[in-house]
Amino acid sequence: MARFFAAASDICGGAIRLDAETARHVRSLRLRPSEQFTVCDGEGTDYICRLGERGDGTTAEIIEALPSRGEPSVECAVYIALAKGDRLEYAVQKSVELGAHRIVLFPSARVVAEPGDIAKKTSRLQRIALEAAKQSFRGRVPDIAAADSFAEAVGQAALAELPIFFYECEADRHLKQVLESSGAFKSVSIVTGPEGGFTEDEADFAQSSGMTAVTLGPRILRCETAPAAALSAIMYHTGNF
């Protein structure tokens, strides 16, 4: 079944107004009036639809509303240090596919990427998140945001029920142990570092702020791989795979 996204504000009175790009896509599929397709509001609800009376793809008639099956039961906020080239794009894309609820970029001491125009960068990554959400049948398009500082990112991340700080110099505390000893939780945050890793001062600050320093194992992962590895483990542990 074809799947599209629409803004919640465009859903009213048993019908959904489709934007121009989506309408063009609908027309290209040559859907018959009886054929059903899905429109997601990006906030966790799927609408089973058929073409509206006009039949030109600009309106979808709602048949049924259902909770999106692609949304995990745990909200995971992913905090990713700024990285060079297409590494951020990869990290964001895979985080969305794996079920991230929110993604926050942040600077840190060993970041080698130039910050540049953060607003432009987050806007581009938001488009990547939208396409990844469509491809992976997500019911929500995670928000892409940016923290002004490492301290701000840690302060936000520490508010989760289970705040995890991945630190390559942590040797004893493993992710599996932390997840198994934490009991049930509804929200988790993960903070992963840049190409050069975190400094000792940053790790100390994160732990003093209430985060738990954890190792991802004896292998050092690339900065774009670490978020995906951590998310995969969390989703598996919480029954979302």
N, C-alpha and C positions, 0 to 999 in steps of 0.2 A: 504494500500500500504506500503510495507517495506520501511524503511528509514535508510540511512547511512550517515556518514560524510566522507569527503575527503579534503585534503589540496588544497587550491586554486592553488598552484604550480603544482598539478597533473592534472589540467584541461587544455586541449590543443587540438585544431583542431577537435572539435566536439566529443571528447572522454575524459573519465576520467580514470586514472590509479588508481586502488583500492589497498590498502595495503594488506598485507598477512592476517591479522586478519579479515578484511572486506570480502576478497575473500572467506575465509573459511566459514564465515557466509552466504554469498550469495549461496555457493554450498550446505550448509546444508538445505537451503530453497527449493532446487530443482526447481528453477524458470525455466519456459519454455522460449524459445527465444522471444516469443510474449508478455510475461508478463512484465509489467512496474513496476519500483520502483523509489524511490527518493534518490538522492545524494545531500547533502547540502555542500556548500563550507565553512561553519562556519563563513561567512562574510555577511550573509543576502540574499543569492540567493539559490533557490532550482532548481535542474536539474531533470526533468523527464527523465528516462533512460530505456534502455533495455540491455540485455546482448550483449557484443561485439561479433565480428565474432568468436573469439576463443572459446567462450562459457564456459570458465573455471572459470569465476568470477573475473578475474584479470582486465578486462576492461569493462567499461560501455559506451554504445553509447548514446549520448545526443539527446533527441527528442525535448525538449523544456526547456527554462530557465524562471523562474518566481521569483518574490520577495517572500521571506519566509513569510508565513501568521502568523507564531508564534512570530514575532518580534513586540514589542510595539512601539508606535509612540513617546514615550518619553524615553530619555536615563537616566537611574537611576544608579548612582554609589553608592554602598553600602560599608560603612566603618564599619568593625566589630572589636571590641576589642578582643584580644587574650583570649581564654577560655580553660577550662580544658576538658580532655576526648574527647568524640565524639560530644560535643556541637558545635564546629566549623564545623564539617562535616555536622551536621543537618542544621546549619544556611546557609552554602554555598549551600547545595542541594536545600533547599526551596527557597533561593534567586534566584537561576538559574531558577527553575520551574516558579517562579512568574514574571520573566522578567528582572532581574538585568542585566545591560549592562557591569558592571565591579565590581569586589569585591576586597577590600583592607583590609588587616589585619594590626593591629597596637597595640603597647603597650600603657598602661596608668598606672596611679599611683596605682590603686587598682586591677590590673590584678594579679590573683593568679596562673596562669599557668606559667610553666617554658618555656621560649621562645624556647629552644632547637635548632635544626637545621632548621632554617626558610626555607632554600631552599628545604629541603626534605619535610617539611610540606606543602609548597605551591605546590610542584610537586604532592603530594598525593591528595590535594584538587582540583588541576586542572583535575585530572582523574575523581574525583567525579563530577566536573562540566560538563565534557564531557558526562558522563553517564546520568546525569540529563537533559542535553540539548537534548540528543537522546530521552529519555523517554517522555519529554514534547513537542516534535516537535518544538524546538527552531530552528531558522535559524542562530544563532550565539552562539559560545561557549564563555561565558564571561571569560575575563582574570583574573586570581587570582594573586594578587601582595601583597607585604608587605612594609609598611612604616617603617623607622628606628625609628621613634619617634611619639609621640602624636602630636607635633607641625607640623611635616611634613604632617601627615594625615590631620590635620585641614587645613593646607595651600592648599593642593590639593582640598579638599572638598569645600572650600570656593569659588572656581573658577566657580562652577555651577551657572546657572541662579537662581536656588532656593536651597540654601544650608541650610539644616535642621539638627539641633543638638538636639537629644532627651535626655532630662535631667529630672530625676525623681523628682527633687526639683522645677521644673517649675510648677506653679499652675494655671496661668491665660491664657497662650497662648496655644490653642489647635490646633492639626493638621488640623482639619476641617476648622477652621478659617483661618489659614495660607494658605491653598490650595485655598480656595474660594476667598481670597483677593489678590492672586498673579497673577490673569489673566492667559493668555496662557504662557506656558514655554515648552522648548524643552529638557532641561537638569535639573536634580535635583540630589542632593547628600544627603544621610542620614548617620548620624554618631550615632552608638549605643554603649553603654558601656559594661564593664565587669561585672562579678558576683557582685562585690562590688559597682558598679555605678561609676559615675564621682565625682571628688572632686570639691569644690566650685571654686578653682583656675583654674581648667581645664574648667569649664563652663564659667568663666569670660574670659579666653583666647579665647575660641571658639567664643564668642559673639564679643569680640574686634577685631577678625579676619574677621568679616563679616557674621558669621553664625547666624541663628535664633534659639534660644532655644525654644523647644516645649515639651509639655507633651503628652503622649499617653493615658492619662486618670488616674482615681483614683486607678487602679489596677497596682501593680508592676509586670511587666513581666520578665520572665527569659531572660538571655542574648541571648539565641538562638531563643527565640520567638519574641523578639522585632523587628528584621529586617523583619521577615515575616509579622508581623502585619502592620508595616509601609508601606512596599511595597504593600501589598494588598490594603490598603487605597488609596495609590497614583495611582495604576493601575485602581482602580474603578473610582476615580475622573477624570482621564484623558481618560476614555472610553476604557480602554484596558482589560476589563473583559466582 
